[in-house]
Amino acid sequence: MKTTTETAGKQYYARQCDVTREGMNEGYVFCDGVFYCKYKIDAIAEIRKDMRKDEFLFGGDNGKPDPNPNGLTDDEILELSHENNYHYWTNWDEDPDEEKEYLL
């Protein structure tokens, strides 16, 4: 369900993707709203990038960053990130006439 508000040919969205700069009413949320991705492929790329440098969220038994996150499948990457509370997927079901922040 798309909850885009259209007024005089302008569309309002609940959030804006930090990768594509597109409006979004559903997508991936990182770190409780610090970063947003509209598309799965961009979310996976962000997780892979962060896995290379974040020793706390994605560390193995030795607490060091995973040196080879590319050895995991895309689905494994998403699952690991979600299990570590690093990201989640959601849709924003606000009333289309209220609380739309981004005009694009």
Biopython code that builds the backbone (N, CA, C, O; Angstrom):
import numpy as np
from Bio.PDB.StructureBuilder import StructureBuilder

atoms = [
    (1, "MET", "N", (0.830, -1.171, 0.000)),
    (1, "MET", "CA", (0.000, 0.000, 0.000)),
    (1, "MET", "C", (0.876, 1.235, 0.000)),
    (1, "MET", "O", (1.748, 1.372, 0.858)),
    (2, "LYS", "N", (0.666, 2.116, -0.925)),
    (2, "LYS", "CA", (1.452, 3.327, -1.014)),
    (2, "LYS", "C", (0.701, 4.453, -0.342)),
    (2, "LYS", "O", (-0.469, 4.688, -0.644)),
    (3, "THR", "N", (1.362, 5.158, 0.572)),
    (3, "THR", "CA", (0.703, 6.217, 1.315)),
    (3, "THR", "C", (1.242, 7.583, 0.925)),
    (3, "THR", "O", (1.344, 8.479, 1.763)),
    (4, "THR", "N", (1.580, 7.739, -0.327)),
    (4, "THR", "CA", (2.089, 9.011, -0.810)),
    (4, "THR", "C", (0.953, 10.018, -0.883)),
    (4, "THR", "O", (-0.140, 9.696, -1.351)),
    (5, "THR", "N", (1.204, 11.211, -0.431)),
    (5, "THR", "CA", (0.233, 12.284, -0.553)),
    (5, "THR", "C", (0.610, 13.109, -1.769)),
    (5, "THR", "O", (1.770, 13.478, -1.949)),
    (6, "GLU", "N", (-0.371, 13.392, -2.594)),
    (6, "GLU", "CA", (-0.107, 14.214, -3.776)),
    (6, "GLU", "C", (-0.946, 15.475, -3.671)),
    (6, "GLU", "O", (-2.168, 15.405, -3.543)),
    (7, "THR", "N", (-0.292, 16.628, -3.724)),
    (7, "THR", "CA", (-0.952, 17.913, -3.662)),
    (7, "THR", "C", (-0.402, 18.780, -4.783)),
    (7, "THR", "O", (0.796, 19.057, -4.846)),
    (8, "ALA", "N", (-1.294, 19.202, -5.662)),
    (8, "ALA", "CA", (-0.910, 20.057, -6.785)),
    (8, "ALA", "C", (0.272, 19.473, -7.541)),
    (8, "ALA", "O", (1.198, 20.197, -7.906)),
    (9, "GLY", "N", (0.243, 18.150, -7.781)),
    (9, "GLY", "CA", (1.305, 17.503, -8.544)),
    (9, "GLY", "C", (2.566, 17.222, -7.766)),
    (9, "GLY", "O", (3.532, 16.716, -8.337)),
    (10, "LYS", "N", (2.595, 17.533, -6.476)),
    (10, "LYS", "CA", (3.775, 17.290, -5.644)),
    (10, "LYS", "C", (3.497, 16.097, -4.745)),
    (10, "LYS", "O", (2.385, 15.947, -4.239)),
    (11, "GLN", "N", (4.487, 15.257, -4.544)),
    (11, "GLN", "CA", (4.319, 14.075, -3.718)),
    (11, "GLN", "C", (5.087, 14.229, -2.413)),
    (11, "GLN", "O", (6.229, 14.688, -2.393)),
    (12, "TYR", "N", (4.440, 13.839, -1.339)),
    (12, "TYR", "CA", (5.042, 13.876, -0.020)),
    (12, "TYR", "C", (5.274, 12.443, 0.445)),
    (12, "TYR", "O", (4.464, 11.555, 0.179)),
    (13, "TYR", "N", (6.375, 12.229, 1.134)),
    (13, "TYR", "CA", (6.748, 10.900, 1.601)),
    (13, "TYR", "C", (7.083, 10.939, 3.081)),
    (13, "TYR", "O", (7.411, 11.991, 3.630)),
    (14, "ALA", "N", (6.997, 9.781, 3.718)),
    (14, "ALA", "CA", (7.285, 9.681, 5.151)),
    (14, "ALA", "C", (8.772, 9.847, 5.454)),
    (14, "ALA", "O", (9.136, 10.441, 6.468)),
    (15, "ARG", "N", (9.631, 9.326, 4.581)),
    (15, "ARG", "CA", (11.080, 9.391, 4.787)),
    (15, "ARG", "C", (11.769, 9.602, 3.440)),
    (15, "ARG", "O", (11.147, 9.520, 2.381)),
    (16, "GLN", "N", (13.067, 9.875, 3.512)),
    (16, "GLN", "CA", (13.868, 10.019, 2.290)),
    (16, "GLN", "C", (15.042, 9.059, 2.360)),
    (16, "GLN", "O", (15.739, 8.991, 3.372)),
    (17, "CYS", "N", (15.259, 8.318, 1.280)),
    (17, "CYS", "CA", (16.358, 7.364, 1.198)),
    (17, "CYS", "C", (17.682, 8.119, 1.220)),
    (17, "CYS", "O", (17.872, 9.077, 0.471)),
    (18, "ASP", "N", (18.590, 7.683, 2.079)),
    (18, "ASP", "CA", (19.902, 8.326, 2.173)),
    (18, "ASP", "C", (20.827, 7.941, 1.027)),
    (18, "ASP", "O", (21.853, 8.591, 0.827)),
    (19, "VAL", "N", (20.498, 6.926, 0.288)),
    (19, "VAL", "CA", (21.332, 6.492, -0.833)),
    (19, "VAL", "C", (20.877, 7.149, -2.131)),
    (19, "VAL", "O", (21.669, 7.782, -2.829)),
    (20, "THR", "N", (19.594, 6.992, -2.446)),
    (20, "THR", "CA", (19.081, 7.475, -3.741)),
    (20, "THR", "C", (18.464, 8.859, -3.663)),
    (20, "THR", "O", (18.238, 9.498, -4.691)),
    (21, "ARG", "N", (18.189, 9.329, -2.453)),
    (21, "ARG", "CA", (17.512, 10.609, -2.201)),
    (21, "ARG", "C", (16.050, 10.573, -2.637)),
    (21, "ARG", "O", (15.405, 11.619, -2.700)),
    (22, "GLU", "N", (15.517, 9.393, -2.937)),
    (22, "GLU", "CA", (14.115, 9.251, -3.312)),
    (22, "GLU", "C", (13.237, 9.245, -2.067)),
    (22, "GLU", "O", (13.679, 8.887, -0.975)),
    (23, "GLY", "N", (11.984, 9.650, -2.255)),
    (23, "GLY", "CA", (11.029, 9.547, -1.171)),
    (23, "GLY", "C", (10.691, 8.090, -0.933)),
    (23, "GLY", "O", (10.768, 7.268, -1.847)),
    (24, "MET", "N", (10.314, 7.770, 0.301)),
    (24, "MET", "CA", (9.970, 6.383, 0.613)),
    (24, "MET", "C", (8.916, 6.334, 1.699)),
    (24, "MET", "O", (8.924, 7.141, 2.628)),
    (25, "ASN", "N", (8.015, 5.385, 1.573)),
    (25, "ASN", "CA", (7.009, 5.112, 2.586)),
    (25, "ASN", "C", (7.174, 3.722, 3.161)),
    (25, "ASN", "O", (6.389, 3.297, 4.009)),
    (26, "GLU", "N", (8.190, 3.015, 2.704)),
    (26, "GLU", "CA", (8.583, 1.727, 3.256)),
    (26, "GLU", "C", (10.044, 1.520, 2.920)),
    (26, "GLU", "O", (10.544, 2.024, 1.914)),
    (27, "GLY", "N", (10.725, 0.768, 3.778)),
    (27, "GLY", "CA", (12.124, 0.506, 3.507)),
    (27, "GLY", "C", (12.882, 0.076, 4.747)),
    (27, "GLY", "O", (12.293, -0.304, 5.759)),
    (28, "TYR", "N", (14.190, 0.144, 4.646)),
    (28, "TYR", "CA", (15.104, -0.331, 5.681)),
    (28, "TYR", "C", (15.542, 0.834, 6.562)),
    (28, "TYR", "O", (15.903, 1.902, 6.067)),
    (29, "VAL", "N", (15.505, 0.614, 7.866)),
    (29, "VAL", "CA", (15.880, 1.623, 8.856)),
    (29, "VAL", "C", (17.096, 1.105, 9.603)),
    (29, "VAL", "O", (17.079, -0.008, 10.129)),
    (30, "PHE", "N", (18.141, 1.901, 9.651)),
    (30, "PHE", "CA", (19.374, 1.527, 10.347)),
    (30, "PHE", "C", (19.527, 2.360, 11.615)),
    (30, "PHE", "O", (19.258, 3.561, 11.635)),
    (31, "CYS", "N", (19.964, 1.682, 12.663)),
    (31, "CYS", "CA", (20.290, 2.350, 13.936)),
    (31, "CYS", "C", (19.146, 3.249, 14.408)),
    (31, "CYS", "O", (19.358, 4.395, 14.802)),
    (32, "ASP", "N", (17.951, 2.711, 14.358)),
    (32, "ASP", "CA", (16.751, 3.415, 14.835)),
    (32, "ASP", "C", (16.557, 4.790, 14.200)),
    (32, "ASP", "O", (16.176, 5.746, 14.876)),
    (33, "GLY", "N", (16.819, 4.881, 12.917)),
    (33, "GLY", "CA", (16.503, 6.105, 12.181)),
    (33, "GLY", "C", (17.675, 6.984, 11.800)),
    (33, "GLY", "O", (17.482, 8.103, 11.324)),
    (34, "VAL", "N", (18.878, 6.500, 12.002)),
    (34, "VAL", "CA", (20.054, 7.278, 11.614)),
    (34, "VAL", "C", (20.252, 7.252, 10.098)),
    (34, "VAL", "O", (20.765, 8.209, 9.518)),
    (35, "PHE", "N", (19.843, 6.150, 9.460)),
    (35, "PHE", "CA", (20.086, 5.947, 8.025)),
    (35, "PHE", "C", (18.910, 5.166, 7.451)),
    (35, "PHE", "O", (18.401, 4.242, 8.085)),
    (36, "TYR", "N", (18.477, 5.545, 6.235)),
    (36, "TYR", "CA", (17.344, 4.886, 5.578)),
    (36, "TYR", "C", (17.735, 4.421, 4.176)),
    (36, "TYR", "O", (18.457, 5.116, 3.461)),
    (37, "CYS", "N", (17.255, 3.248, 3.793)),
    (37, "CYS", "CA", (17.437, 2.718, 2.436)),
    (37, "CYS", "C", (16.090, 2.289, 1.891)),
    (37, "CYS", "O", (15.320, 1.603, 2.563)),
    (38, "LYS", "N", (15.821, 2.697, 0.678)),
    (38, "LYS", "CA", (14.572, 2.319, 0.027)),
    (38, "LYS", "C", (14.646, 0.920, -0.579)),
    (38, "LYS", "O", (13.664, 0.178, -0.569)),
    (39, "TYR", "N", (15.810, 0.571, -1.103)),
    (39, "TYR", "CA", (15.951, -0.677, -1.852)),
    (39, "TYR", "C", (16.827, -1.688, -1.107)),
    (39, "TYR", "O", (17.796, -1.331, -0.438)),
    (40, "LYS", "N", (16.451, -2.958, -1.249)),
    (40, "LYS", "CA", (17.172, -4.053, -0.604)),
    (40, "LYS", "C", (18.643, -4.070, -1.009)),
    (40, "LYS", "O", (19.511, -4.265, -0.159)),
    (41, "ILE", "N", (18.932, -3.870, -2.278)),
    (41, "ILE", "CA", (20.318, -3.926, -2.753)),
    (41, "ILE", "C", (21.182, -2.863, -2.071)),
    (41, "ILE", "O", (22.349, -3.110, -1.770)),
    (42, "ASP", "N", (20.616, -1.695, -1.829)),
    (42, "ASP", "CA", (21.357, -0.634, -1.145)),
    (42, "ASP", "C", (21.534, -0.950, 0.340)),
    (42, "ASP", "O", (22.570, -0.637, 0.927)),
    (43, "ALA", "N", (20.520, -1.569, 0.942)),
    (43, "ALA", "CA", (20.631, -1.963, 2.350)),
    (43, "ALA", "C", (21.736, -2.999, 2.529)),
    (43, "ALA", "O", (22.524, -2.918, 3.471)),
    (44, "ILE", "N", (21.790, -3.967, 1.623)),
    (44, "ILE", "CA", (22.830, -5.006, 1.700)),
    (44, "ILE", "C", (24.218, -4.396, 1.529)),
    (44, "ILE", "O", (25.148, -4.756, 2.250)),
    (45, "ALA", "N", (24.360, -3.483, 0.586)),
    (45, "ALA", "CA", (25.654, -2.814, 0.377)),
    (45, "ALA", "C", (26.079, -2.045, 1.624)),
    (45, "ALA", "O", (27.255, -2.055, 1.990)),
    (46, "GLU", "N", (25.137, -1.387, 2.270)),
    (46, "GLU", "CA", (25.441, -0.634, 3.496)),
    (46, "GLU", "C", (25.876, -1.579, 4.615)),
    (46, "GLU", "O", (26.833, -1.293, 5.335)),
    (47, "ILE", "N", (25.184, -2.687, 4.757)),
    (47, "ILE", "CA", (25.549, -3.659, 5.794)),
    (47, "ILE", "C", (26.937, -4.232, 5.527)),
    (47, "ILE", "O", (27.750, -4.338, 6.445)),
    (48, "ARG", "N", (27.214, -4.601, 4.279)),
    (48, "ARG", "CA", (28.538, -5.151, 3.941)),
    (48, "ARG", "C", (29.644, -4.132, 4.244)),
    (48, "ARG", "O", (30.692, -4.493, 4.778)),
    (49, "LYS", "N", (29.410, -2.883, 3.909)),
    (49, "LYS", "CA", (30.393, -1.826, 4.183)),
    (49, "LYS", "C", (30.633, -1.711, 5.687)),
    (49, "LYS", "O", (31.776, -1.633, 6.137)),
    (50, "ASP", "N", (29.556, -1.700, 6.453)),
    (50, "ASP", "CA", (29.682, -1.537, 7.899)),
    (50, "ASP", "C", (30.287, -2.764, 8.570)),
    (50, "ASP", "O", (30.968, -2.643, 9.588)),
    (51, "MET", "N", (30.042, -3.945, 8.004)),
    (51, "MET", "CA", (30.623, -5.161, 8.583)),
    (51, "MET", "C", (32.143, -5.142, 8.526)),
    (51, "MET", "O", (32.805, -5.726, 9.384)),
    (52, "ARG", "N", (32.690, -4.485, 7.537)),
    (52, "ARG", "CA", (34.152, -4.443, 7.401)),
    (52, "ARG", "C", (34.807, -3.589, 8.473)),
    (52, "ARG", "O", (35.999, -3.737, 8.745)),
    (53, "LYS", "N", (34.025, -2.680, 9.092)),
    (53, "LYS", "CA", (34.654, -1.756, 10.037)),
    (53, "LYS", "C", (34.098, -1.814, 11.447)),
    (53, "LYS", "O", (34.706, -1.249, 12.357)),
    (54, "ASP", "N", (32.963, -2.477, 11.670)),
    (54, "ASP", "CA", (32.321, -2.428, 12.974)),
    (54, "ASP", "C", (32.601, -3.690, 13.779)),
    (54, "ASP", "O", (31.996, -4.735, 13.542)),
    (55, "GLU", "N", (33.508, -3.588, 14.716)),
    (55, "GLU", "CA", (33.903, -4.759, 15.491)),
    (55, "GLU", "C", (32.889, -5.110, 16.572)),
    (55, "GLU", "O", (32.913, -6.229, 17.083)),
    (56, "PHE", "N", (32.012, -4.203, 16.930)),
    (56, "PHE", "CA", (31.072, -4.478, 18.008)),
    (56, "PHE", "C", (29.801, -5.159, 17.508)),
    (56, "PHE", "O", (29.336, -6.119, 18.122)),
    (57, "LEU", "N", (29.243, -4.688, 16.427)),
    (57, "LEU", "CA", (27.994, -5.262, 15.933)),
    (57, "LEU", "C", (28.182, -6.575, 15.207)),
    (57, "LEU", "O", (27.347, -7.473, 15.314)),
    (58, "PHE", "N", (29.274, -6.694, 14.467)),
    (58, "PHE", "CA", (29.431, -7.848, 13.600)),
    (58, "PHE", "C", (30.670, -8.666, 13.909)),
    (58, "PHE", "O", (31.123, -9.446, 13.072)),
    (59, "GLY", "N", (31.220, -8.498, 15.093)),
    (59, "GLY", "CA", (32.431, -9.224, 15.443)),
    (59, "GLY", "C", (32.170, -10.698, 15.677)),
    (59, "GLY", "O", (31.075, -11.102, 16.068)),
    (60, "GLY", "N", (33.182, -11.480, 15.432)),
    (60, "GLY", "CA", (33.092, -12.912, 15.711)),
    (60, "GLY", "C", (33.432, -13.168, 17.163)),
    (60, "GLY", "O", (33.282, -12.291, 18.013)),
    (61, "ASP", "N", (33.883, -14.354, 17.436)),
    (61, "ASP", "CA", (34.220, -14.713, 18.806)),
    (61, "ASP", "C", (35.374, -13.876, 19.345)),
    (61, "ASP", "O", (35.485, -13.672, 20.554)),
    (62, "ASN", "N", (36.224, -13.399, 18.461)),
    (62, "ASN", "CA", (37.375, -12.622, 18.915)),
    (62, "ASN", "C", (37.076, -11.124, 18.972)),
    (62, "ASN", "O", (37.964, -10.340, 19.308)),
    (63, "GLY", "N", (35.841, -10.705, 18.651)),
    (63, "GLY", "CA", (35.475, -9.296, 18.743)),
    (63, "GLY", "C", (36.014, -8.435, 17.632)),
    (63, "GLY", "O", (35.898, -7.211, 17.692)),
    (64, "LYS", "N", (36.604, -9.041, 16.613)),
    (64, "LYS", "CA", (37.150, -8.260, 15.494)),
    (64, "LYS", "C", (36.157, -8.255, 14.340)),
    (64, "LYS", "O", (35.340, -9.168, 14.220)),
    (65, "PRO", "N", (36.222, -7.224, 13.481)),
    (65, "PRO", "CA", (35.315, -7.181, 12.344)),
    (65, "PRO", "C", (35.497, -8.398, 11.448)),
    (65, "PRO", "O", (36.585, -8.967, 11.358)),
    (66, "ASP", "N", (34.426, -8.780, 10.795)),
    (66, "ASP", "CA", (34.489, -9.898, 9.850)),
    (66, "ASP", "C", (35.326, -9.457, 8.651)),
    (66, "ASP", "O", (34.918, -8.551, 7.923)),
    (67, "PRO", "N", (36.475, -10.069, 8.430)),
    (67, "PRO", "CA", (37.333, -9.628, 7.328)),
    (67, "PRO", "C", (36.783, -10.025, 5.961)),
    (67, "PRO", "O", (37.229, -9.501, 4.941)),
    (68, "ASN", "N", (35.827, -10.939, 5.932)),
    (68, "ASN", "CA", (35.304, -11.397, 4.654)),
    (68, "ASN", "C", (33.775, -11.468, 4.674)),
    (68, "ASN", "O", (33.210, -12.556, 4.563)),
    (69, "PRO", "N", (33.094, -10.316, 4.815)),
    (69, "PRO", "CA", (31.634, -10.356, 4.821)),
    (69, "PRO", "C", (31.079, -10.784, 3.470)),
    (69, "PRO", "O", (29.913, -11.166, 3.367)),
    (70, "ASN", "N", (31.903, -10.722, 2.443)),
    (70, "ASN", "CA", (31.442, -11.137, 1.119)),
    (70, "ASN", "C", (31.277, -12.645, 1.014)),
    (70, "ASN", "O", (30.730, -13.134, 0.026)),
    (71, "GLY", "N", (31.738, -13.393, 2.014)),
    (71, "GLY", "CA", (31.538, -14.830, 2.018)),
    (71, "GLY", "C", (30.109, -15.218, 2.386)),
    (71, "GLY", "O", (29.727, -16.380, 2.252)),
    (72, "LEU", "N", (29.321, -14.252, 2.846)),
    (72, "LEU", "CA", (27.932, -14.503, 3.214)),
    (72, "LEU", "C", (27.007, -14.157, 2.048)),
    (72, "LEU", "O", (27.303, -13.271, 1.246)),
    (73, "THR", "N", (25.887, -14.868, 1.968)),
    (73, "THR", "CA", (24.894, -14.532, 0.942)),
    (73, "THR", "C", (24.163, -13.256, 1.352)),
    (73, "THR", "O", (24.246, -12.827, 2.503)),
    (74, "ASP", "N", (23.457, -12.664, 0.418)),
    (74, "ASP", "CA", (22.685, -11.455, 0.729)),
    (74, "ASP", "C", (21.667, -11.719, 1.828)),
    (74, "ASP", "O", (21.498, -10.893, 2.726)),
    (75, "ASP", "N", (20.992, -12.854, 1.770)),
    (75, "ASP", "CA", (20.004, -13.179, 2.797)),
    (75, "ASP", "C", (20.658, -13.387, 4.158)),
    (75, "ASP", "O", (20.087, -13.011, 5.182)),
    (76, "GLU", "N", (21.846, -13.978, 4.181)),
    (76, "GLU", "CA", (22.572, -14.157, 5.444)),
    (76, "GLU", "C", (23.005, -12.808, 6.012)),
    (76, "GLU", "O", (22.971, -12.596, 7.224)),
    (77, "ILE", "N", (23.409, -11.909, 5.135)),
    (77, "ILE", "CA", (23.794, -10.559, 5.564)),
    (77, "ILE", "C", (22.613, -9.861, 6.228)),
    (77, "ILE", "O", (22.750, -9.290, 7.310)),
    (78, "LEU", "N", (21.449, -9.907, 5.574)),
    (78, "LEU", "CA", (20.260, -9.262, 6.131)),
    (78, "LEU", "C", (19.854, -9.902, 7.463)),
    (78, "LEU", "O", (19.498, -9.203, 8.412)),
    (79, "GLU", "N", (19.911, -11.208, 7.522)),
    (79, "GLU", "CA", (19.533, -11.915, 8.745)),
    (79, "GLU", "C", (20.468, -11.557, 9.901)),
    (79, "GLU", "O", (20.011, -11.282, 11.011)),
    (80, "LEU", "N", (21.757, -11.562, 9.645)),
    (80, "LEU", "CA", (22.732, -11.227, 10.683)),
    (80, "LEU", "C", (22.546, -9.800, 11.181)),
    (80, "LEU", "O", (22.581, -9.542, 12.384)),
    (81, "SER", "N", (22.349, -8.886, 10.253)),
    (81, "SER", "CA", (22.145, -7.490, 10.625)),
    (81, "SER", "C", (20.877, -7.320, 11.462)),
    (81, "SER", "O", (20.875, -6.611, 12.468)),
    (82, "HIS", "N", (19.813, -7.970, 11.036)),
    (82, "HIS", "CA", (18.549, -7.872, 11.770)),
    (82, "HIS", "C", (18.666, -8.504, 13.158)),
    (82, "HIS", "O", (18.166, -7.951, 14.138)),
    (83, "GLU", "N", (19.328, -9.662, 13.240)),
    (83, "GLU", "CA", (19.515, -10.331, 14.532)),
    (83, "GLU", "C", (20.324, -9.478, 15.501)),
    (83, "GLU", "O", (20.133, -9.562, 16.714)),
    (84, "ASN", "N", (21.222, -8.661, 14.970)),
    (84, "ASN", "CA", (22.042, -7.788, 15.799)),
    (84, "ASN", "C", (21.389, -6.423, 16.035)),
    (84, "ASN", "O", (22.024, -5.497, 16.539)),
    (85, "ASN", "N", (20.108, -6.314, 15.660)),
    (85, "ASN", "CA", (19.354, -5.062, 15.833)),
    (85, "ASN", "C", (20.009, -3.872, 15.151)),
    (85, "ASN", "O", (19.897, -2.737, 15.614)),
    (86, "TYR", "N", (20.687, -4.139, 14.059)),
    (86, "TYR", "CA", (21.341, -3.068, 13.312)),
    (86, "TYR", "C", (20.378, -2.420, 12.323)),
    (86, "TYR", "O", (20.480, -1.225, 12.045)),
    (87, "HIS", "N", (19.452, -3.199, 11.796)),
    (87, "HIS", "CA", (18.465, -2.639, 10.875)),
    (87, "HIS", "C", (17.146, -3.399, 11.022)),
    (87, "HIS", "O", (17.086, -4.485, 11.598)),
    (88, "TYR", "N", (16.105, -2.791, 10.486)),
    (88, "TYR", "CA", (14.827, -3.470, 10.327)),
    (88, "TYR", "C", (14.127, -2.874, 9.112)),
    (88, "TYR", "O", (14.477, -1.790, 8.646)),
    (89, "TRP", "N", (13.148, -3.589, 8.615)),
    (89, "TRP", "CA", (12.340, -3.108, 7.493)),
    (89, "TRP", "C", (10.981, -2.708, 8.036)),
    (89, "TRP", "O", (10.440, -3.379, 8.916)),
    (90, "THR", "N", (10.421, -1.614, 7.518)),
    (90, "THR", "CA", (9.108, -1.176, 7.967)),
    (90, "THR", "C", (8.390, -0.428, 6.868)),
    (90, "THR", "O", (8.977, -0.072, 5.846)),
    (91, "ASN", "N", (7.119, -0.197, 7.094)),
    (91, "ASN", "CA", (6.386, 0.760, 6.271)),
    (91, "ASN", "C", (5.741, 1.747, 7.223)),
    (91, "ASN", "O", (5.405, 1.412, 8.359)),
    (92, "TRP", "N", (5.577, 2.951, 6.750)),
    (92, "TRP", "CA", (4.995, 3.993, 7.561)),
    (92, "TRP", "C", (3.554, 4.148, 7.119)),
    (92, "TRP", "O", (3.279, 4.575, 5.997)),
    (93, "ASP", "N", (2.637, 3.798, 8.008)),
    (93, "ASP", "CA", (1.219, 3.790, 7.672)),
    (93, "ASP", "C", (0.491, 5.040, 8.145)),
    (93, "ASP", "O", (-0.716, 5.001, 8.382)),
    (94, "GLU", "N", (1.205, 6.138, 8.283)),
    (94, "GLU", "CA", (0.544, 7.350, 8.733)),
    (94, "GLU", "C", (-0.563, 7.746, 7.759)),
    (94, "GLU", "O", (-0.573, 7.346, 6.595)),
    (95, "ASP", "N", (-1.465, 8.522, 8.261)),
    (95, "ASP", "CA", (-2.508, 9.104, 7.419)),
    (95, "ASP", "C", (-1.809, 9.867, 6.297)),
    (95, "ASP", "O", (-0.913, 10.668, 6.563)),
    (96, "PRO", "N", (-2.204, 9.631, 5.056)),
    (96, "PRO", "CA", (-1.527, 10.295, 3.935)),
    (96, "PRO", "C", (-1.554, 11.813, 4.008)),
    (96, "PRO", "O", (-0.749, 12.476, 3.353)),
    (97, "ASP", "N", (-2.459, 12.369, 4.787)),
    (97, "ASP", "CA", (-2.540, 13.826, 4.884)),
    (97, "ASP", "C", (-1.774, 14.388, 6.068)),
    (97, "ASP", "O", (-1.748, 15.602, 6.267)),
    (98, "GLU", "N", (-1.155, 13.530, 6.849)),
    (98, "GLU", "CA", (-0.449, 13.992, 8.034)),
    (98, "GLU", "C", (0.971, 13.436, 8.094)),
    (98, "GLU", "O", (1.246, 12.349, 7.585)),
    (99, "GLU", "N", (1.851, 14.180, 8.708)),
    (99, "GLU", "CA", (3.205, 13.764, 9.059)),
    (99, "GLU", "C", (4.067, 13.304, 7.893)),
    (99, "GLU", "O", (4.950, 12.468, 8.084)),
    (100, "LYS", "N", (3.844, 13.809, 6.724)),
    (100, "LYS", "CA", (4.732, 13.540, 5.609)),
    (100, "LYS", "C", (5.795, 14.617, 5.611)),
    (100, "LYS", "O", (5.491, 15.807, 5.537)),
    (101, "GLU", "N", (7.030, 14.195, 5.696)),
    (101, "GLU", "CA", (8.114, 15.142, 5.909)),
    (101, "GLU", "C", (8.808, 15.591, 4.628)),
    (101, "GLU", "O", (9.352, 16.694, 4.584)),
    (102, "TYR", "N", (8.802, 14.779, 3.606)),
    (102, "TYR", "CA", (9.639, 15.055, 2.453)),
    (102, "TYR", "C", (8.812, 15.319, 1.211)),
    (102, "TYR", "O", (8.014, 14.483, 0.787)),
    (103, "LEU", "N", (9.010, 16.478, 0.640)),
    (103, "LEU", "CA", (8.379, 16.848, -0.612)),
    (103, "LEU", "C", (9.399, 16.648, -1.722)),
    (103, "LEU", "O", (10.460, 17.272, -1.714)),
    (104, "LEU", "N", (9.082, 15.779, -2.676)),
    (104, "LEU", "CA", (10.023, 15.498, -3.754)),
    (104, "LEU", "C", (9.339, 15.626, -5.093)),
    (104, "LEU", "O", (9.971, 15.426, -6.130)),
]
sb = StructureBuilder()
sb.init_structure("model")
sb.init_model(0)
sb.init_chain("A")
sb.init_seg("    ")
for serial, (resi, resn, name, xyz) in enumerate(atoms, 1):
    if name == "N":
        sb.init_residue(resn, " ", resi, " ")
    sb.init_atom(name, np.array(xyz, "f"), 0.0, 1.0, " ", f" {name:<3s}", serial, name[0])
structure = sb.get_structure()
